[in-house]
Amino acid sequence: MAKSKLAVNRRRFLKGAATAAAGAAALATHIPAAEAEAAQRAPADAQAGGAPAPTPAQIERDGGNVRPPATAGPAQRAVVRPGSDLMVQVLRDLGVEYIAANPGSSFEGLQESVINYGNPPNRMPELITALHEESAVTMAHGYGKATGVPMAALLHGTIGVQHAAMSIYQAYYDRTPALLIAGRDLGFIQAHSANDMAGMVRSFTKWDAQPKTLGETLVALQRAYNEAITPPMGPTLVVVDIEHQKEEARDMKIPAHTPPRITGVDSTQAKDIAKGLLDAQNPRIAVGRLRTPEGVKQAVQLAELVGASMSTSATQGPMSFPQRHSLCGPGASTAYDYTLGLEAEGAQVSLIGPGLSTLLSRDATNIGFGGIAPTPAGGSGRGAARGRAIEVDAEASLSPIIEEVRRQMTPDRQRLVHERSAKHATANQQARIEALTQALEQKKGGWDASPISTARIYAELWPLIMNEDWCLSSPSSFSGGHNTQLWDHNKPYSYLGGQGAGGMGYGAPASVGAALAAKARGRIVINVQTDGDLNYAPGVLWTAAHHQLPMLTIMHNNRAWHQELMFVEYMCGVRGRGGDRGHIGTTLRDPSIDYRMMAGGYGMAGEGPITDPSKLSAALKRGVASVKRGEPYLIDVITQPR
Ligand SMILES: Cc1ncc(C[n+]2csc(CCOP(=O)(O)OP(=O)(O)O)c2C)c(N)n1
């Protein structure tokens, strides 16, 4: 290390020691009782009185990261009410349950507060140890999709933010709330600092701030939380300077927090929509993604009030309409005369119109921010298109619409609602039986095959979990998506959907995030884990073992990045050079990876590799029993490619 740098580091430590002495002398008088008690229990701040400053040789040996040795005996506190205690209090008041971090000195003050401040310490938020920043943020991504509210992730200055970049982008693309905090320490390792820390990820964060004072930092954390949960939701980032983490807050107050006002339809729009639904002979409601479990409940309420047939995206992602609700399905007739979309995809709210081959609805309204483009007004002939898009939050629109429906309800309308609800229920039940029979017929092929069919994994898992409170946390499209037909997605968190932006390295950490949510709520999490994806972030297995998370991982081990193998083989084919070398760079063989050993190495129980399909069911039983005890488990299954 250059001499000048050493001098800077040394000055920093000496300055710290001086501040410590001054701080200890000026023990603040304004400490609330709980904090005073915590202060007694907590170890001294880094610069406890009497600690010798490190020598230049020590600093050089430890890459500039040395700390003075802890003093023996009762410690004197340099800073009685560190700024970072207040930051933790803000997070606690907001209800942030977890904060994932891979340690970094730029947030050492905040980390110390998370683990020591309050009674009990290290709760709300609890520190979750991450082995990589990308995983820390993807945990928050999975948690956010399972709950609808943000989990926090702490990132080391610059390099930590860079490690996290893909997962921030992915959560942003997936419109998932996450509260990110990056440490900044201008005086320590310059390479880990930046004038504008958030600049690196600004184009894919929803909001960011780099506050100049402790007071501003507290306000920024509250604002970041609000922005994250205000639709369209997304990750937000607050840069927290080390000085503000360590400064003496004295009698500074926690600023009052006002929850965000999320806007839904106005009263005129609510009236129109309620009228549209009640005037229609055959109304349809297409539910895309809602924000929270409460929104899902309200969608059920609205469906039952108006007797609409419903479509759901519960099998594609979180927070939608329960798949086997009696109103969910095509209904008694698919000639819909009014369709209401709630953050729905375009195709689900298509209008009858000239030139359209799928004749879905005569009239349509879609509420939401997502990619829907209703057919423009006008046209001629039968059922000219009259769709409208309302760019407000769908979930916040449900209450006013429900109120309006109640207001406009008449006995005649009520009778119609009952009649059509009964017809829809019968038709939907019939449609479900047919679809299931067809799916089972198709999936019979290859039942006894080895490598094991992915359909068999989902089929044999279902009876073991159907009476549990479960969450399928991993994307299922690479393992055949058999949950769509074989499982019943009846809860907002039954299935958390895809990666968000197709980024690999998602399944396992997102499952850990979902398992954090599950642990606090008595659920279990199922992670059907593709092998390529796991190898981007295998360290999260340790996090699951360390925090004893109820996560069952079933390896869909096709020993390849099979998606890419298919692409490369295709390329070989179209260029006429034969597919026999397509495995180069696309397969995970020679040696094959032993995932049971990998799990074991990280302290997680497991078994496999299983190649004999008749052994699968018993293994799954052991796995489910393990996660029900709160112990994560991994089963390595050698599978068909897809
Ligand atoms: C970060 C990242 N790198 C590379 C890719 C390209 N990619 C798309 S699918 C895929 C293969 C994933 O393999 P695996 O998870 O085992 O699933 P499989 O294709 O075998 O079903 C890869 C590498 C990507 N999507 N994301």
The ligand as an SDF file (V2000), in Angstrom:
LIG
                    3D

 26 27  0  0  0  0  0  0  0  0999 V2000
  -27.2750  -14.4350  -16.1180 C   0  0  0  0  0  0  0  0  0  0  0  0
  -27.6000  -15.2390  -17.3240 C   0  0  0  0  0  0  0  0  0  0  0  0
  -26.6160  -15.7900  -18.0520 N   0  0  0  0  0  0  0  0  0  0  0  0
  -26.9050  -16.5260  -19.1280 C   0  0  0  0  0  0  0  0  0  0  0  0
  -28.1900  -16.6940  -19.5280 C   0  0  0  0  0  0  0  0  0  0  0  0
  -28.5210  -17.4920  -20.7870 C   0  0  0  0  0  0  0  0  0  0  0  0
  -29.3050  -18.6840  -20.4270 N   0  0  0  0  0  0  0  0  0  0  0  0
  -30.6320  -18.7470  -20.6440 C   0  0  0  0  0  0  0  0  0  0  0  0
  -31.2740  -20.1920  -20.2310 S   0  0  0  0  0  0  0  0  0  0  0  0
  -29.7870  -20.7980  -19.7440 C   0  0  0  0  0  0  0  0  0  0  0  0
  -29.6210  -22.2030  -19.2830 C   0  0  0  0  0  0  0  0  0  0  0  0
  -30.0870  -22.4110  -17.8790 C   0  0  0  0  0  0  0  0  0  0  0  0
  -29.7540  -23.7150  -17.4830 O   0  0  0  0  0  0  0  0  0  0  0  0
  -30.5790  -24.4510  -16.3830 P   0  0  0  0  0  0  0  0  0  0  0  0
  -30.8820  -23.5010  -15.2930 O   0  0  0  0  0  0  0  0  0  0  0  0
  -29.8990  -25.6950  -16.0000 O   0  0  0  0  0  0  0  0  0  0  0  0
  -31.9620  -24.7880  -17.0730 O   0  0  0  0  0  0  0  0  0  0  0  0
  -32.2010  -25.7220  -18.3700 P   0  0  0  0  0  0  0  0  0  0  0  0
  -32.0060  -24.8590  -19.5520 O   0  0  0  0  0  0  0  0  0  0  0  0
  -31.2190  -26.8480  -18.3150 O   0  0  0  0  0  0  0  0  0  0  0  0
  -33.5950  -26.1860  -18.2610 O   0  0  0  0  0  0  0  0  0  0  0  0
  -28.7890  -19.8410  -19.9000 C   0  0  0  0  0  0  0  0  0  0  0  0
  -27.3780  -20.0510  -19.5580 C   0  0  0  0  0  0  0  0  0  0  0  0
  -29.1910  -16.0700  -18.7720 C   0  0  0  0  0  0  0  0  0  0  0  0
  -30.4750  -16.1450  -19.1030 N   0  0  0  0  0  0  0  0  0  0  0  0
  -28.8800  -15.3980  -17.6520 N   0  0  0  0  0  0  0  0  0  0  0  0
  1  2  1  0
  2  3  1  0
  2 26  2  0
  3  4  2  0
  4  5  1  0
  5  6  1  0
  5 24  2  0
  6  7  1  0
  7  8  2  0
  7 22  1  0
  8  9  1  0
  9 10  1  0
 10 11  1  0
 10 22  2  0
 11 12  1  0
 12 13  1  0
 13 14  1  0
 14 15  2  0
 14 16  1  0
 14 17  1  0
 17 18  1  0
 18 19  2  0
 18 20  1  0
 18 21  1  0
 22 23  1  0
 24 25  1  0
 24 26  1  0
M  CHG  1   7   1
M  END
$$$$
